[in-house]
């Protein structure tokens, strides 16, 4: 909650998201079998690099089967110094543990040039979100007299609204 307050956001939207997501929770204890899930929600981070924080949005599309899931994700975040961090890639999870691997891009500012790199983020997930650690490793930057962004380590919190897609979903997207 302190990350939300530091980023200037009200806590009310987070509470509303939690109440709304409680309505889609599954009551049965069965494991998913070939289920497709879209998960979308806010993303908050606190970086070790210059005490930088950020707020944004994450979306993921996963195929869940039993204890494991595999999918793709995308993130867009506005960072404290008014630059944008974009990221996309693949993610996989087993039980409550997961890993994201992707490409990240940070837009330029007066102090840094735009930088592209590798995104690695292990996380602990729960139904309506996750807590993880993010590592951003810069690989390339535009040539300029300003330095590129350095290696980043961050603590990341996401809240997500899970929506099941497909023929067995509450809101089917196809009729096979």
C-alpha positions as CSV (number, residue, x, y, z in Angstrom):
1,X,0.0,0.0,0.0
2,X,2.9,2.4,0.6
3,X,4.0,2.1,-3.0
4,X,0.6,3.3,-4.2
5,X,0.7,6.3,-1.8
6,X,4.3,7.2,-2.9
7,X,3.2,7.1,-6.6
8,X,0.4,9.5,-5.9
9,X,-2.4,7.0,-6.4
10,X,-5.4,6.7,-4.2
11,X,-5.9,3.4,-2.4
12,X,-9.6,3.3,-3.4
13,X,-9.1,2.0,-6.9
14,X,-7.0,-0.9,-5.5
15,X,-9.7,-1.8,-3.0
16,X,-12.3,-1.7,-5.7
17,X,-10.2,-4.0,-7.9
18,X,-9.9,-6.5,-5.0
19,X,-13.7,-6.5,-4.4
20,X,-14.4,-7.0,-8.1
21,X,-11.9,-9.8,-8.5
22,X,-13.4,-11.7,-5.5
23,X,-16.5,-12.2,-7.6
24,X,-14.7,-14.3,-10.2
25,X,-13.0,-16.7,-7.8
26,X,-13.6,-20.4,-8.4
27,X,-15.3,-22.2,-5.5
28,X,-14.4,-25.8,-6.7
29,X,-11.1,-27.3,-5.7
30,X,-10.5,-28.9,-9.2
31,X,-7.3,-28.1,-11.1
32,X,-7.5,-26.4,-14.4
33,X,-7.3,-28.6,-17.6
34,X,-6.4,-26.8,-20.8
35,X,-7.9,-23.5,-19.6
36,X,-7.0,-20.1,-21.2
37,X,-6.8,-17.2,-18.8
38,X,-6.5,-13.4,-19.5
39,X,-5.2,-11.5,-16.5
40,X,-4.9,-7.7,-16.4
41,X,-4.3,-5.2,-13.7
42,X,-2.1,-2.5,-12.2
43,X,1.7,-2.9,-11.7
44,X,3.7,-1.1,-9.0
45,X,7.5,-1.2,-8.7
46,X,10.2,0.1,-6.5
47,X,13.7,0.1,-8.1
48,X,17.1,0.1,-6.5
49,X,18.3,2.4,-9.3
50,X,18.2,5.9,-7.9
51,X,15.3,5.0,-5.6
52,X,13.0,5.0,-8.7
53,X,9.4,3.9,-8.5
54,X,6.8,3.2,-11.2
55,X,3.2,2.6,-11.8
56,X,1.6,0.9,-14.8
57,X,-0.4,-1.9,-16.3
58,X,0.3,-5.6,-16.9
59,X,-1.6,-8.1,-19.1
60,X,-0.9,-11.8,-19.5
61,X,-2.5,-14.6,-21.5
62,X,-1.8,-18.1,-20.1
63,X,-2.7,-21.7,-20.9
64,X,-3.1,-23.4,-17.5
65,X,-3.0,-27.2,-17.1
66,X,-2.8,-28.7,-13.7
67,X,-0.1,-27.1,-11.6
68,X,1.6,-25.4,-14.5
69,X,0.9,-22.5,-16.9
70,X,2.7,-21.1,-19.9
71,X,1.9,-17.8,-21.7
72,X,2.9,-14.4,-22.8
73,X,2.9,-11.0,-21.0
74,X,3.2,-7.3,-21.7
75,X,3.9,-4.4,-19.3
76,X,3.8,-0.6,-19.7
77,X,5.0,1.5,-16.8
78,X,5.5,5.3,-16.2
79,X,8.6,5.7,-14.0
80,X,9.2,8.4,-11.4
81,X,11.5,10.5,-13.6
82,X,8.8,10.6,-16.3
83,X,10.3,8.0,-18.7
84,X,8.4,4.9,-19.8
85,X,9.4,1.3,-19.3
86,X,7.9,-1.2,-21.8
87,X,8.4,-5.0,-21.6
88,X,7.0,-8.1,-23.3
89,X,7.9,-11.8,-23.3
90,X,7.0,-15.3,-22.2
91,X,6.2,-16.5,-18.7
92,X,5.8,-19.9,-17.1
93,X,4.7,-21.0,-13.7
94,X,4.6,-24.1,-11.6
95,X,2.3,-24.0,-8.6
96,X,2.9,-20.6,-7.0
97,X,6.3,-19.9,-8.5
98,X,6.9,-18.3,-11.9
99,X,9.4,-16.7,-14.2
100,X,9.2,-14.0,-16.8
101,X,11.8,-13.7,-19.6
102,X,11.5,-10.9,-22.1
103,X,12.8,-7.8,-23.8
104,X,12.5,-4.4,-22.1
105,X,12.8,-0.9,-23.5
106,X,13.2,2.3,-21.5
107,X,12.6,5.6,-23.2
108,X,15.2,8.4,-23.1
109,X,15.3,11.4,-20.7
110,X,17.6,14.4,-20.4
111,X,19.9,12.3,-18.3
112,X,19.8,8.9,-20.2
113,X,19.4,7.7,-23.7
114,X,16.8,5.2,-24.7
115,X,17.9,1.7,-23.7
116,X,16.9,-1.8,-24.7
117,X,17.7,-4.9,-22.7
118,X,16.8,-8.2,-21.2
119,X,14.0,-8.6,-18.6
120,X,14.2,-11.5,-16.0
121,X,11.7,-11.6,-13.2
122,X,11.0,-14.5,-10.8
123,X,7.8,-14.1,-9.0
124,X,5.4,-15.6,-6.4
125,X,1.8,-15.7,-7.6
126,X,-1.6,-15.9,-6.1
127,X,-5.0,-15.8,-7.8
128,X,-5.3,-12.0,-7.9
129,X,-1.7,-10.9,-8.4
130,X,1.9,-11.5,-7.8
131,X,5.0,-10.3,-5.9
132,X,8.3,-10.6,-7.6
133,X,11.8,-9.3,-8.2
134,X,12.7,-7.8,-11.6
135,X,16.2,-7.6,-13.1
136,X,16.7,-5.4,-16.1
137,X,20.0,-5.9,-18.0
138,X,20.8,-3.2,-20.6
139,X,22.1,-4.6,-23.9
140,X,22.1,-1.7,-26.3
141,X,21.5,2.1,-26.4
142,X,21.4,4.8,-29.0
143,X,24.7,6.6,-29.5
144,X,24.7,9.9,-27.6
145,X,26.8,11.9,-25.1
146,X,24.4,10.8,-22.3
147,X,24.8,7.4,-20.6
148,X,22.4,4.5,-21.0
149,X,20.3,3.2,-18.2
150,X,22.2,0.8,-15.9
151,X,21.3,-2.6,-14.5
152,X,18.0,-2.4,-12.6
153,X,16.8,-4.5,-9.7
154,X,13.2,-3.9,-8.5
155,X,10.5,-5.2,-6.2
156,X,7.3,-5.6,-8.2
157,X,3.7,-5.9,-7.1
158,X,0.8,-6.7,-9.5
159,X,-2.9,-7.0,-8.9
160,X,-4.8,-8.9,-11.6
161,X,-8.4,-9.5,-12.7
162,X,-8.5,-13.1,-14.0
163,X,-10.9,-13.8,-16.8
164,X,-11.3,-17.3,-18.2
165,X,-11.6,-17.5,-22.0
166,X,-12.8,-20.3,-24.2
167,X,-15.7,-22.7,-24.4
168,X,-16.0,-23.5,-20.7
169,X,-15.7,-19.9,-19.6
170,X,-18.4,-17.8,-18.1
171,X,-17.9,-15.4,-21.1
172,X,-17.1,-17.7,-24.0
173,X,-15.2,-16.2,-26.9
174,X,-15.8,-19.1,-29.3
175,X,-18.4,-21.8,-29.9
176,X,-16.6,-25.0,-30.9
